[in-house]
Amino acid sequence: MGRAVVVVPHPDDESIGIAGTIREKVASNEEIWVVLMTHGEASGIFNLLNGNSYCALHQRVHQPLQEGYLASDLTPEGKLSRQSFGQARVREWNGALDQLGHPAGRRRIFDFGDGNLTTAEAANLWQSLFEEFGPETDYYTVQNEMDTVHKDHQNLSNALRDNQSIPVSRKTFYAVYEYNHSVHPTGAGAHNPVSIQPHLGAKAAALGQYRVWNPASGRYQVGEHSTSVLIRTASEWPYEYPYRLPTTDVTDWELY
């Protein structure tokens, strides 16, 4: 039986970019671990949900008390705290993995601070995972600056790239922002899509967890508020976009 470890910087990265692959391995009874590095609490949706700006999605200014946000999530002033907002995002993450059939006992959640994950922290994490799971395990994460300027994405993926213990053949980097592109995923300009058609329904269900609006249970639709295009498009496209490192000294990463 194969084994894989998926490490993502923020809630929703796993479902947008890697959910089909996760579901495929779960369905094949492979051992797969999913690791979350931050709670994603730095998202600007925090201010929107606290009523500091107009919400185009709901066409109103949010009012946490009047809308019945989960009482334990609110400060004495009736606002979401950064910590409770991060926990709400983790609820979405767990809900998504539940939809993929992923066992809760193979999940790990860290809190390095959204936007504050350092290269050294990421490097230490990858090395500790290698020491635990070994060279016969596949290690997956998101792409780096090829897709995004987010420092957490860069530091996490670059640390995997630079790890000398994990074999190159065991490192895979999934594109998350490919779903922002205006081309059809199998058309000109697409980056070697890999079909996940048999698991698209499960992926759509996982992404649906980021669209749940149920304030009383601490579900605030954070993913839909922040990345609606990615979530909706990834729910419909039966492809994912894994990249591997080149085995020779070239400028760019090679495609599958």
N, C-alpha and C positions, 0 to 999 in steps of 0.2 A: 504494500500500500504506500502511495506517495505521500509526501508531506510538504506543506508550503506555509510560509509566514508572510502575511500582508501587513505592511506598516503604512499608515496614512497620517498626514498632519492634522486634518480637521474632519469633523463630521460632514458627511456627504461625499467626500472624495472617493471613498470606497464604493459607494453605490453608483455614482456617475461613471467612474472609470473602470471598475473592476468587478462589479456585482455579478455579471454573467459568469466570469471565471470562478468566483467564489462559489456560486451556486453549482456550477459544473463539478467542482471538486467535492462539495458536500454530497451531491447526488451519486457520485462515484465512490462514496465512503472513504475518501481520502482525508487525512488529518490536516486541517487547515486552521491556523491561528490568525486572528485579526487584532492588530495593535493600534490604538489611537494615541497620538502624541500630545495633542492639546484639546481643550474643550471648545475652541473656536469662539471664545468670549469677546474677542476684539471686533467682531463684525459690527458694521454700522447699523444693522437691524436692531441692535440693542436700543439705540436712541429712538428709532421709529416706533418700536413696541412700547416705549415709555411715553409716547405722545409728544415727542420733541420735534416731529416733522409730520407732514401729511403722508398717509399711506395710500398709494395709488391702487394697491391690490384690493383693499377693503373700502376705498373711497371715503375715508374719514381719518380724523386724528384719534389715535387709540387712547383709551382711558382705562388703565389697568383695574382700578377698583370697580368702576361701573360695568366693565366687561367681564368681571368675575375671574380674574387671573387667580391661579392657585395661591391660596393664602400664604403658604409656607415659602413661596417664591418672592414675596413682597417685603419691602422694608417698612418700618413704621410710617413712613411718608406715603406708602401706597405705590411704590415704584419697584420695578425689577432691579435687583442688584446684579453686578457683573457675574458674581458667582452663580446666582440662580439662573441667569440667562445661559451661562455655560452648561449648567446641569440640564436645562431644557434641550440644548443641542445634543447632549449625550443621550437623552431619552429618544430623540429622533434616530440617532445612530444605532442604539440597541434595538429599536423597533424595526429598522431596516434590516439588520442582520437576522432578527427573528423571522422576517418574511423570506429570507434566503435559506431558512432551516439551519442556520449556523448555531452550533451549541454555545450557550452562554459561558460555559466553563473553559472555552478556548478563546476568550477575549481578554485583553488587557488594556487598561485605561491609565494613561499618564496625564500629568498636568504641568507641562513645561512652560506654559504661558503662550497664548496665541500671539504670534509675531515675535516671540522671544526665544524660539528654539535655536540653540547655537550649533555650530558645526561640531564642536567637541562633544556636546550632549548627544547629537545624532550619531556620531562616530562610536561613542561608548555603547549606545543602544545596539547598533548593528553588531558590534563585536560580542556583546553579551548574548545576543540572540544566536550568533554563530557558535559560541561556546556551549550553549544549551542544546541547540538543534543539529549542529554539525554540517559538514560539506555536502551531504546528500539531500539537503532540503532546498527547495526553491524559495527565493526571497524576492518579494514584489513590493514596489512602491509606485508613487506617481512620478511623472517627468519633472525635470528641473526647469531652468529658464528658457528652454525651447518653447514652453507653453505659457509660462506665467512669471511675473516678477515677484511673486510672493516669497519672502525669505524662508519661511518654513518649508515650502516645497523645494526650494533650491538646496537648503542645507541638508535636508533629509535625503534627497536623491543623490546629491554630490557625495555625501558620506558613504552611501552604499557603493557608488561608483568607485570611490577611492579605497574601499576596504580591500586589503590584500589577502585576507583569509578566505573570503567567500569566492568560490570559482566564478569566473566571468560567465560561464554557461548557466549559472544558477541565478543570475541577476536579471530581473525584468522590470521595465519602467513603463507604466501605463499613462497614456495621454488622457487628461481630464477635459481639457478645453477644446479638444477636437470637435466637440458637439456645438461649438459656437460658429463653426465654419459654415459658409453658405453653400458648400458643394454637397452633393449626395455622397454618402459614405463609400460607395463603390465607384464613383465617378472620377473624372480627371482631377488630380490634386489631392485625392484621399490618400491617407498614409497607411497602406497595406492593412486594411481591416481584417480582423479575424472574426468569423461568424459565431454568434452566441444565440442563434435563432431558437434552439430548443429551450433556452433559459430566459428568453426575453420577458415572458409573463412574470417570472419571479423577480427579474430586475425591475420591471415596472412597479410591482407591488412594493419592493424595497424603497424605490424612489417615492412612492406614494406616501411613505411615512414622513417624508419631509414636507408634505402638503397638508398635514392634519392640523386643523384649527379646532382646538378644544381647550380653551383657556383654563377651565375649571380643573383639568387634569394636567396642567402644565405643558400643553402642546400648543405652540404658538406659530406653527407654519414657517419656521425660520428659513429652512431651505428654499421654500417657494418664494418667500419675500426677497431672498438675496440672489438666487441663481435660477430663476424660473425658466429661462431659455435652456440652460444646460439640463435641468431636470426633465422638462417636457420632451426635449429632443432626444435625450439619452433613453427615455422610456419607450421611444418608438423605433430607434435604430437598432437593428439586430447585429451590431458589430462593436468590438472593442479594439483598442489600438496599442498593443504591446510593442515596446522597443527594446533592443538589446545593445549592449556596449560593443564597439568594434574590437576585433582582436588584433588590429594593426593600428599604427599611429596615424589616425586620420582626424580631421577637424570635427566632424559631426558624428553623431550616433547613426548606426546603420539600422535599417528597418528589417523586420522579419521577412 
